[in-house]
Amino acid sequence: MNPDRSLVTGTVCGVRVEDVPDPLMKEIRILDKLIDELARGKAMAKVLRVG
């Protein structure tokens, strides 16, 4: 997994990714967020807030 995944923020299905208390669910929400953003055509660097 990408070490920069902790930089992913925002909401997935109305739940803020950074507010999920369970570590496994947080990882799942991060992956959901990445997939959603990439499906919309955003660049990986923009999704991960790099550069």
Secondary structure, DSSP 8 states (H G I E B T S, - for coil): --GGGGG--SEETTEEGGG--SHHHHHHHHHHHHHHHHHTT--HHHHTT--
